[in-house]
Amino acid sequence: MKKFRCSFAALLCITLVAGCGSIGGGIGSRLGGPMRYINPEADFSYIRRVAILPFNNLGGDRNAGERVRGFVTIDLLSRGVFDVVERGEVSKVVRSVLRGGGYSPGAVAEADNKTLKLIGEKLNVQAVILGSVDEYGAMVELSMRMVDASSAVVLWEAKSTVRSTSFFRKIIGIDPLHRSPMTRKAVRQVLDTLL
């Protein structure tokens, strides 16, 4: 009986340790965190003010882009690193600049160098943050990048995936995460790679 208890305890420890590897949820956690790129020549010290452009929405929920953009805005403001232009003002400028190209909110919007420079000038920002919601369901997958507004050079880019459940949560019977906590976690993981 004592041998059985020791074997069971060892099996339980192995199971818990294996499950802990995916508590953070998502591909990035199992691989050591979100994927990221920082331009080796980037100097972030000149960036005082940023604009968060509307997110491209590639997920199933048509409002996912604006929801994620809201979480990004709040998280970025709470860190106090940059001044952030108000979302309504950004949307108004983006609509006016991209109107000729048939842009509609939530649709995939490709901004070339000239467009980014014009948006940057109109909003008086040094950099813009662009992003996309790649998945928004049982998992939340986000991509974000910061681009210099005058040169359109990518300064930073990151991607994170958070799943609604993990092996550990399944084993101990914890309910899956809902979209808001998953979104908040994915946004935090992405921004933690920059700030």
N, C-alpha and C positions, 0 to 999 in steps of 0.2 A: 504494500500500500504506500509506503514511504517513497519507493522508487517511482510509483505512478504520480504522486504529488509533485516530485521534483521534475519529472518529465513534463507534466502539465504546466507547471510554473515556467519552465524554460520555453515551452511552445508559446505560452501567453506573452512572455517578454519579447520573443522574436516577432510575433504578430504585431505587438504594439510598436516596436521599433520600426518595422517595415511600414506600418501605417503612418507613422509620424513623418516619413519622408514625403508624404503628399498632403499633409495638413494644410499647407499654404494654398493648395488647389492649383490645378492648371499645369500646363507644359513647362512654363518657366520655373516653377518651384522645383520640379523634379530635376531640372537641368541647372539648378543653382540660382534661380531668379529670372526676371524678365530679360528678354534680349535687348541689347542697347548698342548704340553707336554714338560716340562723341568725336566730333571733328578735332583732330589733333592740333589744328591751327586756330581753333575757336578761342576767342577772348570774350567772356561773358560780362566783363566789368563795364562795358559801355552800354549794356542793355538796362534801361531804367523803366521802360514802359512797353508792354506787350499787348497784342490783340489776339484773342482766341477766336479763330474763324469757325463758322458752322462746320460740324463734323459730317463727313460723308457717312451715309447710313447703308451698310451692306448687309445688315442683319434683318430679321423678319419683322421687327417692331418698327413702324414708321416714325415713332417719336423717340426712338433710342438715341439718335444723334444729339438732339437737344437735351435729353436727360443727362447724357454723359458729359456734354459741354457744361452743363450746370455744375456737376460734381467737380469737373476740372477747374472751373472758375472759383468755386468755394475753396478747394484745396490749395490752389495757387495763392489766393488772397490770404488764407490763414497762415501761409509760410512767410508772408511779408517781404519777399525778395524783390518782386517787381510790382509796379503799378499795373493794374489790369483795366483795360478800357471796358466800359459797360457793354453788356451783350447786345442790347437793343441798338446802340450806336454802331457797333460792329456790323450787325445784320443789315442795317440801313445802308451803310457804305458798300458792303459786299453786293447787295442787290443792285445798287446804282451802277457800280463798276462792271458787274457781270451781266447786266440786263440784256445787252446786245447778243450775248451768247446763249440765251434761252435758259439761264440758270433758274432752278427752283429749289427751295430749301429741302434738305434731305437727299437730294440727288448728288451724284458724284460730280464734283466740280474740280476741274483741273485748272490751276492758276499758273500761268507762265511768269517769267521774270518781270515783264512789263506790268502785268496785272498786280503782282505782289508789291512792286515798287509803288504803284499808284495807290493801292490800299494803305500801304505804310505811310505814304505822304499825307493822305487824307485823314488818317487817324493819329498822325504824329507819334508813330511807334518805331522802335529800333528793330523789333522782331515780331513775327507772327507765329502762332502755334496752330498747326493744322492737324487733323486727325481723322480717323475712321473707326466706326464700330463694325468690326468684321463678323462678330457673332453676338446675339443678344437673346439667349434663351436659357437652356440648361447650363450653358457656360457663357461668360462674357469675355470677349476678346477685343482688345483695343490696340490701336496703333497711333502714336503721336510723334510729331517732329516739330522742332523749332527751326525757323528759317530766317536768316538775315533779311530784313525788309528791303534793303537797298540793293543787295547783290543776288538774292535768292539762293545763297549758299546754305546748305543744310548744316546746322550747328550741332544738332542732337536729334536722335531718333530712338524710340523704344517701343516695345510691344510686350503685352502681358495677357495671359489667359488665366481666368479663374473659373473653376468648375463649381457647380452647385453642391457637389458632394465629393468626398474623398474616401479612400479605402478605410481609413481610420474612423471617419464619421459613420460609415456603413456598419463596421464591426461593432461599435458601441451603441448603435441605434439612434444617433443624433439626426434630427431632421435636416434635409438639405438647406443650404443658404438660399435666401430669396434674392431677387435681382438687385435691389438697392444695396444690401451689404456686399454683394459680389462686385457691383459697379464701383462702389467706394473703395474696395480693396484693390481692384485692378488699376484704378486711377492713382491711388497712393503708390502702388508698386512701380508704375511707370514714372511718376514724378520723382520718386526716391532715387531713380537712376540719374536724374539731373541735379536735384537740390539736396 
